[in-house]
Amino acid sequence: MAGSRNMNLACPIPKSDYETVLMAHGGGGKMTQQLIERMFLPVLGNEWLEQGHDGARIPQISGELAMTTDSFVVDPIFFPGGNIGELAVNGTINDLICCGAEPLYISLALILEEGFLLDDLWKIVRSIDNAARKAGVKVITGDTKVVERGKGDKIYINTSGIGKVLPGMSISPENCQPGDVVIINGSIGDHGIAIMSERAGISYESPIQSDTASLSRMMLDVFHHHSNLHVLRDPTRGGVASALNEICQASGMDIRLYEDQLEVTESVRGACELMGFDPLYVANEGKILVILPENLAGQVLDIMRSHETGRLSRVIGHVTGEHRGLLHMETTIGSTRIIDMISGEQLPRIC
Amino acid sequence: MKYIDEYRDKLLVENLVREIRRETAREWTLMEICGGQTHSILKYGLHDLLPEQISLIHGPGCPVCVTSVEIIDRAAELGGNPKVILCSFGDMMRVPGTHSDLLSVRAKGGDIRIVYSPLDVLGIAEQNPEKEVVFLAVGFETTAPAVALAIHQASKRKLDNFSVLNSLVQVPPAVEALMRSDQNRIAGFLAAGHVCTVMGYQQYTKLSEKYKIPIVVTGFEPVDILFGILGAIRMLEHNGYGVENAYGRSVRPEGNLAARELLQKIFVNEDRKWRGIGTIPDSGFLLAPGYERFDAEIRFQLNLIESEDSELCMAGEILTGHKKPSECRAFGIDCSPEHPLGAPMVSSEGVCSAYYRYTRVTAVHQK
């Protein structure tokens, strides 16, 4: 079944009918039904969606649950390394993972702008399906609305997710302890720079790809072996600096980073130098910060590195014994500097 | 990364620091002119590595910071004009004017766009012939050539809906103004490497001779800055003065001749008001005769706005190196990057924002 679905690459709504989203596609009538039946069900269809019900009844899940919601408004919707569809699914899955939960179900709400190309919608729906299946989650309920041309920007996506917290997991930013180490699963700043470069029309010798990825498989593997993780956080908007600052503030602990341990690709570094950004504040979409007792670090790193998304996992810092709630970094030249919360958005510098 | 890592090399830094310590016998105050240098110094904690006889004070080389509040107010007025598309560098968006900043004007419906290059503005003007497209031109000699090129091309392409709200300034007159001040305690300057890349350093030779002061053309990476400091200290300790180029990989004595020629064609010098400092003679670039039609102040008759700086903000004393941000009563309390009272707290090159970002804990504790 999955195989035959993948074969179906052409947009299932014939171009002769219409090429773009019309107001009627969100009207709840025949056009809406046609959109669901031709475009969504053949790809995302499952026992819940096929019922065509107002919502989904979820079978009993024992134990603690985790729930998250996130909206995606990225511009451009297609960018090097991904698109808004997989970004939405991966983002929601990763938020559940950061609660120590196994992602199970997600909802999918689309807000489409009148005139949006159905071909593009089709690409996005397929990529949503692909990302969900890779992570083993099911899209069990959804909604489509259409807004007049100019009232939206092509497509906005909201996804909510439900997951089952694994037994023994107690993840909270307040849990970090002096001596804990901070692990990240690879290079930083890729997603934000890929998006900003695309927006600014800057291209590079080696194109910068978004790191959008589901962390589900790698982290579930970790969870099954070790439940004594203290903090998990995906450093999306605001980057590693903002995520760690939030943890410092919540726990009142100091965290010290080592600049020479932070992996930043040559292209991202070059782009940051050019545009005046600090990669520590740039968004990631396939990274996770894991804070855990030092004696577990070796084993957890081994598990993470055995997965493609964690190949470059490494320790980048530790929780010190100080209680000021500050994030600081030992620089490559041996001095120390404070890494503050970013204020507002990073603005490109002028000279 | 090539051409970056070499200049952030730990061993080179250690060697330079050792050499500076060996050379330094007396007390010296040096000023780094450019805000980019200030940020590097604080980001890498270079001030902590220097012997205590050397104190670094931070110069006015932040274009966003020295742009007068009148210009911000005029930009805000233009940005709110429904017939206008105002284009600006991102840095200017949050700088407080008398009543508002550009981000707030945009939130209220003003068409204000962030651009990366003045040349992008020409495209916007071409695509929107029914609108007046104004570029808020702030910056030093580094930015001025790109603005000059945009004006030159607009003239050639006969773009009559493009104009420039001009606040471009020049560094050497500001250096001279600092040297003339009664309170001056600067013994040597680290000149801004990028400005000299465009303009060369012949103007500094005259200043150095006139005031018998060492001026070292300096880059922006830790090794560059320490190398510049070493050059200045060596001259001072041997009672010498003159201009040295410690940024030879970028700066030629004559600068970039094509850029200088264009500047001469498009601009003439004029007196310019610097925020917090006052009017400095001949420190601005004014559109030359023949190009006045691209001057937004003439096109829109904007001169009547009454502007006020915040009373709490001591940006002037900070931009002239008389006070450090940590000596300001508002620093970190009434004034922060979220609620800036003055531009030095906003700009990525502003000295207050550098202190806030990199040294806030120690600075607030010292108060």
Interface residues (C-beta under 8 A of the other chain):
Chain A: A200 E266 R269 G270 E273 M275 G276 R324 L326 T331 T332 I333 G334 S335 T336 R337 I338 D340 S343 G344 L347 P348 R349 I350 C351
Chain B: M1 I4 R8 D9 K10 V13 E14 G36 L42 K43 Y44 G45 L46 D48 L49 P63 V64 F89 G90 D91 M92 M93 R94 I114 Y116 V138 G139 F140 T142 T143 H194 P222 S336 P337 E338 S348 E349 Y356 R357 Y358 T359 R360 V361
